[in-house]
Amino acid sequence: ALFKILDTLEVGTRDILAKTRAELSDKMGEAVLQPWNTSFMVAGDVTKKLDPYFPFERSVLQWGRSFAALGIAYADASMHLDLLDRKGKYSNGFCHWPQPAWRKADGSWQPSRTNFTS
């Protein structure tokens, strides 16, 4: 049943996808059609359009407020934030915790260490 739904979706969007791919290729060159290039090469326009609504200057504040509203606390946590764009940096919105928070056998708190990149 799922593949029937997906097949219907693919058939229904096939023509518009072909048209869009042709327009992208004409505008940006054949390389944009490679699957590993498409999202990167078209993201700039979307980012520029969204910037007025989500200014970078407020990103850390908004991030903290969002997690606080969810009841998430980072008691004594150590965070490495790598949020600035720079040449050669792959922007992927990734986070990981090389050390999760936990309570030791004696009941004392071991805070987490976390890394965020955008």
C-alpha positions as CSV (number, residue, x, y, z in Angstrom):
1,A,0.0,0.0,0.0
2,L,2.8,2.4,0.8
3,F,4.6,1.9,-2.5
4,K,1.3,2.5,-4.3
5,I,1.0,5.9,-2.5
6,L,4.6,6.7,-3.3
7,D,4.2,5.7,-7.0
8,T,1.2,8.0,-7.2
9,L,3.2,10.8,-5.7
10,E,6.1,10.3,-8.1
11,V,3.8,10.2,-11.2
12,G,1.9,13.3,-10.1
13,T,5.1,15.3,-9.6
14,R,7.2,13.9,-12.4
15,D,6.6,16.7,-15.0
16,I,7.2,19.5,-12.5
17,L,10.4,17.9,-11.3
18,A,11.7,17.5,-14.9
19,K,10.8,21.2,-15.5
20,T,12.5,22.3,-12.3
21,R,15.6,20.3,-13.0
22,A,15.9,21.7,-16.5
23,E,15.5,25.3,-15.1
24,L,18.1,24.7,-12.5
25,S,20.5,23.2,-15.0
26,D,20.1,26.2,-17.3
27,K,20.6,28.6,-14.5
28,M,23.4,26.9,-12.5
29,G,24.9,24.3,-14.9
30,E,24.8,20.5,-15.1
31,A,26.6,20.0,-11.7
32,V,23.5,21.2,-9.8
33,L,21.7,18.0,-11.0
34,Q,24.1,15.7,-9.1
35,P,22.2,14.6,-5.9
36,W,25.0,15.6,-3.6
37,N,25.0,19.2,-5.1
38,T,21.4,20.1,-5.4
39,S,20.5,21.1,-1.8
40,F,23.8,22.9,-1.3
41,M,23.6,24.9,-4.5
42,V,20.0,26.0,-4.0
43,A,20.1,26.6,-0.2
44,G,21.6,30.1,-0.5
45,D,18.4,31.6,-1.9
46,V,16.3,30.0,0.8
47,T,18.7,31.1,3.6
48,K,18.7,34.7,2.4
49,K,14.9,34.7,2.3
50,L,14.6,33.3,5.8
51,D,17.3,35.5,7.4
52,P,15.0,38.4,8.2
53,Y,12.7,36.1,10.1
54,F,15.4,34.1,11.9
55,P,18.3,36.5,12.5
56,F,21.6,34.9,13.5
57,E,22.1,37.4,16.3
58,R,19.2,35.9,18.2
59,S,19.9,32.2,17.5
60,V,21.5,31.3,20.8
61,L,18.9,33.1,22.8
62,Q,16.0,31.5,20.8
63,W,17.7,28.1,21.2
64,G,18.0,28.4,24.9
65,R,14.4,29.6,25.3
66,S,13.1,26.8,23.2
67,F,14.9,24.1,25.3
68,A,13.9,25.8,28.6
69,A,10.3,25.8,27.5
70,L,10.6,22.1,26.9
71,G,11.9,21.7,30.4
72,I,15.4,20.8,29.3
73,A,18.2,22.1,31.5
74,Y,21.9,22.0,31.0
75,A,23.0,22.0,34.7
76,D,26.8,22.6,34.7
77,A,27.0,21.3,31.2
78,S,30.0,22.3,29.0
79,M,28.9,23.3,25.4
80,H,31.0,23.9,22.4
81,L,29.0,26.0,19.9
82,D,30.3,26.2,16.3
83,L,27.6,28.3,14.7
84,L,29.5,30.6,12.3
85,D,29.8,30.0,8.6
86,R,33.3,29.9,7.2
87,K,35.0,28.8,4.0
88,G,35.2,25.0,3.8
89,K,32.8,24.3,6.7
90,Y,30.1,21.8,6.0
91,S,26.8,23.2,7.3
92,N,24.8,20.3,8.7
93,G,23.1,21.3,11.9
94,F,24.7,18.5,14.0
95,C,25.0,17.9,17.7
96,H,26.5,15.2,19.8
97,W,27.3,14.4,23.4
98,P,30.7,12.8,23.9
99,Q,29.9,12.7,27.6
100,P,26.2,12.3,28.6
101,A,25.0,13.6,32.0
102,W,24.7,11.0,34.7
103,R,24.8,10.4,38.4
104,K,27.9,8.6,39.8
105,A,27.6,5.7,42.2
106,D,28.0,8.1,45.2
107,G,25.0,10.2,43.9
108,S,27.1,13.1,42.7
109,W,26.2,14.8,39.4
110,Q,28.4,14.3,36.3
111,P,27.5,17.1,33.8
112,S,27.5,16.5,30.1
113,R,29.8,17.8,27.4
114,T,28.1,18.7,24.1
115,N,29.1,20.0,20.7
116,F,26.7,21.9,18.4
117,T,27.5,22.9,14.8
118,S,25.3,24.6,12.2
